[in-house]
Amino acid sequence: MSYVISEECVSCGACAPECPTQAITEGDDKYVIDPEKCIECGACADVCPVGAPHQP
């Protein structure tokens, strides 16, 4: 199951450049992950300062 970004997201942008498939984009109030592009590598979760990316 692909990663999702929770409401804890502070829109810092640390996750987006780490995604090897460019699945993460800036949304209206937080970053979002495209489940079609996510390969479940966890790179986004490793760099997030608040732990927002997670697998449901």
PyRosetta script that sets phi, psi and omega in degrees:
from pyrosetta import init, pose_from_sequence

init()
pose = pose_from_sequence("MSYVISEECVSCGACAPECPTQAITEGDDKYVIDPEKCIECGACADVCPVGAPHQP")
pose.set_psi(1, 135.1)
pose.set_omega(1, -176.6)
pose.set_phi(2, -67.8)
pose.set_psi(2, 160.9)
pose.set_omega(2, 176.2)
pose.set_phi(3, -73.1)
pose.set_psi(3, 154.4)
pose.set_omega(3, 172.4)
pose.set_phi(4, -130.9)
pose.set_psi(4, 159.8)
pose.set_omega(4, 178.9)
pose.set_phi(5, -108.1)
pose.set_psi(5, 124.8)
pose.set_omega(5, -176.1)
pose.set_phi(6, -81.1)
pose.set_psi(6, 177.0)
pose.set_omega(6, 179.6)
pose.set_phi(7, -66.6)
pose.set_psi(7, -13.5)
pose.set_omega(7, 178.2)
pose.set_phi(8, -69.0)
pose.set_psi(8, -12.0)
pose.set_omega(8, -177.8)
pose.set_phi(9, -54.3)
pose.set_psi(9, 129.3)
pose.set_omega(9, 178.9)
pose.set_phi(10, -104.6)
pose.set_psi(10, 11.6)
pose.set_omega(10, 177.6)
pose.set_phi(11, 55.9)
pose.set_psi(11, 39.3)
pose.set_omega(11, 179.6)
pose.set_phi(12, -78.3)
pose.set_psi(12, -24.1)
pose.set_omega(12, 177.9)
pose.set_phi(13, 85.3)
pose.set_psi(13, 5.0)
pose.set_omega(13, -178.3)
pose.set_phi(14, -63.6)
pose.set_psi(14, -30.1)
pose.set_omega(14, -174.3)
pose.set_phi(15, -76.8)
pose.set_psi(15, -39.1)
pose.set_omega(15, -172.0)
pose.set_phi(16, -56.3)
pose.set_psi(16, -48.4)
pose.set_omega(16, -178.5)
pose.set_phi(17, -70.2)
pose.set_psi(17, -16.2)
pose.set_omega(17, -179.9)
pose.set_phi(18, -82.9)
pose.set_psi(18, -16.3)
pose.set_omega(18, -176.1)
pose.set_phi(19, -75.8)
pose.set_psi(19, 118.0)
pose.set_omega(19, -177.4)
pose.set_phi(20, -70.7)
pose.set_psi(20, -16.4)
pose.set_omega(20, -179.3)
pose.set_phi(21, -109.7)
pose.set_psi(21, 7.1)
pose.set_omega(21, -179.3)
pose.set_phi(22, 54.6)
pose.set_psi(22, 42.4)
pose.set_omega(22, -179.5)
pose.set_phi(23, -84.3)
pose.set_psi(23, -10.8)
pose.set_omega(23, -174.6)
pose.set_phi(24, -105.3)
pose.set_psi(24, 128.0)
pose.set_omega(24, 178.0)
pose.set_phi(25, -133.2)
pose.set_psi(25, 160.7)
pose.set_omega(25, 179.1)
pose.set_phi(26, -78.6)
pose.set_psi(26, 125.4)
pose.set_omega(26, 177.1)
pose.set_phi(27, -96.9)
pose.set_psi(27, -168.3)
pose.set_omega(27, -178.9)
pose.set_phi(28, -65.8)
pose.set_psi(28, -44.6)
pose.set_omega(28, -177.0)
pose.set_phi(29, -125.0)
pose.set_psi(29, -5.5)
pose.set_omega(29, 177.3)
pose.set_phi(30, -163.4)
pose.set_psi(30, 167.9)
pose.set_omega(30, 176.7)
pose.set_phi(31, -75.4)
pose.set_psi(31, 154.6)
pose.set_omega(31, -178.9)
pose.set_phi(32, -130.8)
pose.set_psi(32, 152.7)
pose.set_omega(32, 179.0)
pose.set_phi(33, -113.9)
pose.set_psi(33, 127.6)
pose.set_omega(33, 176.8)
pose.set_phi(34, -78.2)
pose.set_psi(34, 112.7)
pose.set_omega(34, -176.6)
pose.set_phi(35, -64.0)
pose.set_psi(35, -21.4)
pose.set_omega(35, 178.8)
pose.set_phi(36, -74.0)
pose.set_psi(36, -25.7)
pose.set_omega(36, -178.2)
pose.set_phi(37, -99.6)
pose.set_psi(37, -22.4)
pose.set_omega(37, -176.1)
pose.set_phi(38, -65.5)
pose.set_psi(38, 128.9)
pose.set_omega(38, 178.4)
pose.set_phi(39, -106.0)
pose.set_psi(39, 11.0)
pose.set_omega(39, 175.7)
pose.set_phi(40, 61.2)
pose.set_psi(40, 35.8)
pose.set_omega(40, -177.9)
pose.set_phi(41, -79.9)
pose.set_psi(41, -25.8)
pose.set_omega(41, 178.8)
pose.set_phi(42, 85.2)
pose.set_psi(42, 4.1)
pose.set_omega(42, 179.9)
pose.set_phi(43, -59.0)
pose.set_psi(43, -37.2)
pose.set_omega(43, 179.8)
pose.set_phi(44, -66.2)
pose.set_psi(44, -42.3)
pose.set_omega(44, -179.3)
pose.set_phi(45, -66.1)
pose.set_psi(45, -34.0)
pose.set_omega(45, -178.9)
pose.set_phi(46, -65.0)
pose.set_psi(46, -29.3)
pose.set_omega(46, -176.2)
pose.set_phi(47, -104.6)
pose.set_psi(47, -8.3)
pose.set_omega(47, -176.9)
pose.set_phi(48, -70.5)
pose.set_psi(48, 124.6)
pose.set_omega(48, -179.0)
pose.set_phi(49, -71.7)
pose.set_psi(49, -16.9)
pose.set_omega(49, -178.2)
pose.set_phi(50, -118.5)
pose.set_psi(50, 3.7)
pose.set_omega(50, 177.4)
pose.set_phi(51, 71.1)
pose.set_psi(51, 28.7)
pose.set_omega(51, -176.9)
pose.set_phi(52, -68.2)
pose.set_psi(52, -43.4)
pose.set_omega(52, 178.4)
pose.set_phi(53, -71.7)
pose.set_psi(53, 130.1)
pose.set_omega(53, 178.2)
pose.set_phi(54, -155.0)
pose.set_psi(54, 164.6)
pose.set_omega(54, 174.6)
pose.set_phi(55, -95.3)
pose.set_psi(55, 129.5)
pose.set_omega(55, -178.9)
pose.set_phi(56, -69.4)
pose.dump_pdb("model.pdb")
